[in-house]
Amino acid sequence: MILLDGKKLSEKILEEAREKNSNAKLAVILVGQDPASKVYVRNKNKACEKAGVSYEEYLLDENTTQEELIKLIKELNEKIDVNGILLQSPIPRHLNIEEAFNTISPLKDVDGFHPTNAGNLILGKAKFVPCTPLGVIRLLKEYNIEIAGKNAVVIGRSNIVGKPMASLLLNEDATVTICHSRTKNLSEITKTADILVSAIGKPKFITKDMIKDGAVVVDVGINRLEDGHIVGDVDFENVKEIASYITPVPGGVGPMTIAMLIENVILAGGLERKLNEGSTTNTHN
């Protein structure tokens, strides 16, 4: 069994990002006081510092209206020095997160959630891909794990992880099956997987008897137990006995998600510069 070390790879990516000296800037919007969201935002700030990416934080009150949130997003869309915009989820229930995500400019949508970017992902032409599935692909490639021609099973069909994960694997020429809460005979399907990706948010749900011997197991789940311990969707201690590669939780996919966010921000900065140079050239012509 080989551990897929996302922490180590993410640190390498952030160091490479610093060397690029991109001068990119990320604006993060946090609405309310969700404790987990505060931790995630703090981690993103630290990653920006490591990568040499500028960072702005907009903390909005729990009672912020939809109009106020949309107004802020539109203002950030217009700010030339802001390359990427991230709305930290979840947001308070009275707010419409879909409208908010759709308001972010597709050119600044570093989460890859805008319908334009989601559609382009299906076509294999996406500029911005959701960070978690993108991080999974980078991790597999770092360890020279062959994807083309393999049977890949994705458990979970969310717009943030499951669906884009399946699209990315398909774009890499895997044969992909998506499983979800209505899937029958789940273990029969998971046992066919050369590559298994779990993103369902159920602690230790994936057990040893659900895994094919020698499978690559990627655990996207982050679940906090009552005693405070963080575990994944996979019963790590038992599954690692038969997996060829496996991600730990924490230290696997989580750090890769943030590293891919930073790469998307730098990419957005590059696109912005090209657009500005193009408009300057057109002005002079």
C-alpha positions as CSV (number, residue, x, y, z in Angstrom):
1,M,0.0,0.0,0.0
2,I,1.3,3.5,-1.0
3,L,-0.1,6.6,0.8
4,L,-1.2,9.3,-1.6
5,D,0.3,12.2,0.3
6,G,-1.7,15.3,-0.6
7,K,-0.1,17.5,2.1
8,K,3.4,16.9,0.6
9,L,2.2,17.6,-3.0
10,S,0.2,20.7,-2.0
11,E,3.3,22.2,-0.3
12,K,5.3,21.6,-3.5
13,I,2.5,23.3,-5.6
14,L,2.4,26.3,-3.3
15,E,6.2,26.7,-3.4
16,E,6.1,26.5,-7.2
17,A,3.3,29.1,-7.2
18,R,5.5,31.5,-5.1
19,E,8.3,31.2,-7.6
20,K,5.9,32.3,-10.4
21,N,5.4,35.6,-8.6
22,S,2.0,36.0,-10.2
23,N,0.7,39.1,-8.3
24,A,-2.7,37.5,-8.4
25,K,-5.4,38.4,-5.8
26,L,-8.2,36.3,-4.2
27,A,-11.2,37.9,-2.6
28,V,-13.1,35.6,-0.1
29,I,-16.6,36.3,1.1
30,L,-17.7,34.8,4.4
31,V,-21.3,35.2,5.5
32,G,-22.1,34.5,9.1
33,Q,-20.2,32.7,11.9
34,D,-20.1,29.1,10.8
35,P,-17.1,27.6,12.8
36,A,-16.0,25.2,10.1
37,S,-16.1,27.9,7.4
38,K,-13.9,30.1,9.6
39,V,-11.3,27.3,9.7
40,Y,-11.5,26.8,5.9
41,V,-11.1,30.5,5.2
42,R,-8.2,30.7,7.6
43,N,-6.5,27.8,5.8
44,K,-7.0,29.5,2.4
45,N,-5.5,32.7,3.8
46,K,-2.4,30.8,4.9
47,A,-2.1,29.1,1.6
48,C,-2.2,32.5,-0.2
49,E,0.6,33.7,2.0
50,K,2.7,30.6,1.2
51,A,2.1,31.0,-2.5
52,G,2.6,34.8,-2.6
53,V,-1.0,35.4,-3.6
54,S,-2.7,38.6,-2.3
55,Y,-5.8,38.0,-0.2
56,E,-8.9,40.1,0.7
57,E,-11.5,39.0,3.1
58,Y,-15.1,40.3,3.2
59,L,-16.9,39.3,6.4
60,L,-20.7,39.8,6.2
61,D,-23.2,39.7,9.0
62,E,-25.5,36.6,9.5
63,N,-28.4,38.8,8.6
64,T,-27.0,40.1,5.3
65,T,-29.7,40.4,2.6
66,Q,-29.5,38.7,-0.8
67,E,-29.3,42.2,-2.4
68,E,-26.3,43.1,-0.3
69,L,-24.5,39.9,-1.1
70,I,-25.2,40.2,-4.9
71,K,-24.1,43.9,-4.8
72,L,-20.8,43.0,-3.2
73,I,-20.1,40.2,-5.8
74,K,-20.9,42.6,-8.6
75,E,-18.5,45.2,-7.2
76,L,-15.7,42.5,-6.9
77,N,-16.4,41.5,-10.5
78,E,-15.6,45.1,-11.5
79,K,-12.4,45.3,-9.4
80,I,-9.4,45.0,-11.8
81,D,-7.0,44.0,-9.0
82,V,-9.2,41.1,-7.9
83,N,-8.6,38.0,-10.0
84,G,-10.6,35.4,-8.1
85,I,-13.8,35.5,-6.1
86,L,-14.7,32.8,-3.6
87,L,-18.0,32.6,-1.7
88,Q,-17.4,30.3,1.3
89,S,-20.3,27.8,1.7
90,P,-22.5,27.1,3.5
91,I,-24.2,30.5,3.7
92,P,-27.3,31.4,5.9
93,R,-30.4,29.6,4.7
94,H,-32.3,32.8,3.9
95,L,-29.8,33.5,1.1
96,N,-29.9,32.0,-2.4
97,I,-26.4,30.5,-2.9
98,E,-27.1,29.4,-6.5
99,E,-27.9,33.0,-7.5
100,A,-24.8,34.2,-5.7
101,F,-22.5,31.6,-7.5
102,N,-24.1,32.5,-10.8
103,T,-23.4,36.2,-10.2
104,I,-19.6,35.6,-9.9
105,S,-18.0,36.4,-13.3
106,P,-17.0,33.1,-15.1
107,L,-13.5,34.7,-15.5
108,K,-13.2,35.1,-11.7
109,D,-15.0,31.9,-10.7
110,V,-12.0,30.1,-9.2
111,D,-14.3,27.5,-7.6
112,G,-15.5,26.4,-11.0
113,F,-19.2,26.5,-10.0
114,H,-20.6,29.0,-12.6
115,P,-22.8,27.3,-15.2
116,T,-20.4,28.5,-18.0
117,N,-17.5,26.7,-16.4
118,A,-19.6,23.6,-15.4
119,G,-20.8,23.3,-19.0
120,N,-17.3,23.7,-20.4
121,L,-16.1,20.9,-18.1
122,I,-18.6,18.6,-19.7
123,L,-17.2,19.6,-23.1
124,G,-13.6,19.1,-21.9
125,K,-12.8,22.8,-22.3
126,A,-13.1,24.2,-18.8
127,K,-10.7,27.0,-17.7
128,F,-11.8,26.6,-14.1
129,V,-12.6,23.2,-12.6
130,P,-13.9,22.6,-9.1
131,C,-10.9,22.4,-6.8
132,T,-11.5,19.1,-5.0
133,P,-11.9,16.9,-8.1
134,L,-9.1,18.7,-9.8
135,G,-6.9,18.0,-6.8
136,V,-7.8,14.3,-7.0
137,I,-6.7,14.1,-10.6
138,R,-3.4,15.9,-9.8
139,L,-2.7,13.5,-7.0
140,L,-3.3,10.5,-9.2
141,K,-1.0,11.9,-11.9
142,E,1.7,12.8,-9.4
143,Y,1.9,9.1,-8.4
144,N,1.8,8.0,-12.1
145,I,-1.5,6.1,-11.6
146,E,-2.9,5.2,-14.9
147,I,-6.5,6.4,-15.4
148,A,-7.1,5.7,-19.1
149,G,-9.0,2.4,-19.6
150,K,-9.6,1.9,-15.9
151,N,-12.9,1.3,-14.2
152,A,-13.6,4.3,-12.0
153,V,-16.5,4.5,-9.5
154,V,-17.5,7.8,-7.9
155,I,-19.7,7.6,-4.9
156,G,-21.7,10.9,-4.6
157,R,-23.3,13.1,-7.2
158,S,-23.0,16.6,-5.8
159,N,-22.3,19.5,-8.2
160,I,-19.2,20.4,-6.2
161,V,-17.4,17.0,-6.2
162,G,-19.3,14.0,-7.6
163,K,-20.4,15.2,-11.0
164,P,-17.2,17.2,-11.9
165,M,-15.1,14.2,-10.6
166,A,-16.9,11.9,-13.0
167,S,-16.4,14.3,-15.9
168,L,-12.7,14.7,-15.2
169,L,-12.2,10.9,-15.0
170,L,-14.2,10.5,-18.2
171,N,-12.0,13.2,-19.9
172,E,-9.0,11.1,-18.8
173,D,-10.5,8.1,-20.7
174,A,-11.7,6.1,-17.7
175,T,-14.9,4.2,-17.7
176,V,-17.0,5.9,-15.1
177,T,-19.9,4.8,-12.9
178,I,-21.6,7.2,-10.5
179,C,-23.2,5.8,-7.4
180,H,-25.5,7.6,-5.0
181,S,-28.2,7.2,-2.3
182,R,-30.6,5.4,-4.7
183,T,-27.9,3.0,-6.1
184,K,-28.8,-0.7,-5.5
185,N,-26.2,-3.3,-4.8
186,L,-23.6,-0.7,-4.1
187,S,-20.8,-3.1,-2.9
188,E,-21.1,-5.1,-6.1
189,I,-20.4,-1.9,-8.1
190,T,-17.6,-0.7,-5.9
191,K,-15.8,-4.1,-6.2
192,T,-15.4,-3.5,-9.9
193,A,-13.5,-0.2,-9.3
194,D,-9.8,0.1,-10.2
195,I,-10.2,3.6,-8.9
196,L,-12.7,4.4,-6.2
197,V,-13.6,8.0,-5.2
198,S,-15.9,8.5,-2.2
199,A,-17.5,11.8,-1.5
200,I,-20.6,11.1,0.5
201,G,-19.8,12.4,4.0
202,K,-20.5,9.2,6.0
203,P,-17.7,8.3,8.4
204,K,-16.0,4.9,7.7
205,F,-18.8,3.9,5.3
206,I,-16.6,2.3,2.8
207,T,-15.4,-1.0,4.3
208,K,-12.8,-3.6,3.2
209,D,-15.4,-6.0,1.8
210,M,-16.5,-3.3,-0.7
211,I,-13.0,-2.9,-2.3
212,K,-11.4,-4.9,-5.0
213,D,-7.9,-6.1,-4.1
214,G,-5.3,-3.6,-5.4
215,A,-7.8,-0.8,-6.0
216,V,-6.8,2.9,-5.8
217,V,-8.9,4.4,-3.0
218,V,-9.5,8.2,-2.9
219,D,-11.3,9.5,0.2
220,V,-12.8,12.9,-0.2
221,G,-14.9,12.7,3.0
222,I,-14.2,14.9,6.0
223,N,-16.3,13.8,9.0
224,R,-15.9,14.9,12.6
225,L,-16.7,12.2,15.2
226,E,-18.3,13.0,18.6
227,D,-14.9,12.7,20.2
228,G,-13.5,15.4,17.9
229,H,-11.5,13.1,15.6
230,I,-11.6,13.7,11.9
231,V,-12.1,10.6,9.7
232,G,-13.0,10.0,6.0
233,D,-15.7,8.0,4.3
234,V,-13.3,5.1,4.2
235,D,-12.5,2.7,7.0
236,F,-8.8,3.5,6.5
237,E,-7.2,1.0,8.8
238,N,-8.9,-2.0,7.2
239,V,-9.1,-0.8,3.6
240,K,-5.4,0.0,3.5
241,E,-4.7,-3.7,3.8
242,I,-5.9,-4.4,0.3
243,A,-5.7,-1.0,-1.5
244,S,-2.7,-0.4,-3.7
245,Y,-2.9,3.4,-3.1
246,I,-5.0,5.2,-0.6
247,T,-5.4,8.8,0.6
248,P,-5.3,9.6,4.4
249,V,-7.8,11.8,6.1
250,P,-6.6,14.4,7.0
251,G,-3.6,15.0,4.8
252,G,-4.9,13.6,1.5
253,V,-7.5,15.4,-0.7
254,G,-8.1,18.4,1.7
255,P,-4.7,20.1,1.1
256,M,-5.0,19.4,-2.6
257,T,-8.3,21.3,-2.7
258,I,-6.6,24.5,-1.4
259,A,-3.6,24.1,-3.7
260,M,-5.9,23.8,-6.7
261,L,-7.7,27.0,-5.6
262,I,-4.4,28.8,-5.6
263,E,-3.6,27.5,-9.0
264,N,-7.0,28.7,-10.3
265,V,-6.4,32.1,-8.8
266,I,-3.1,32.4,-10.6
267,L,-4.7,31.2,-13.8
268,A,-7.4,33.8,-13.4
269,G,-4.7,36.5,-13.0
270,G,-3.1,35.4,-16.2
271,L,-6.4,35.5,-18.1
272,E,-7.1,39.0,-16.7
273,R,-3.7,40.2,-17.9
274,K,-4.2,38.8,-21.4
275,L,-7.6,40.5,-21.6
276,N,-6.2,43.8,-20.5
277,E,-3.3,43.6,-22.9
278,G,-5.8,42.7,-25.7
279,S,-8.0,45.6,-24.9
280,T,-5.0,47.9,-24.8
281,T,-3.8,46.6,-28.2
282,N,-7.2,47.1,-29.7
283,T,-7.3,50.7,-28.4
284,H,-4.1,51.5,-30.1
285,N,-5.1,49.9,-33.4
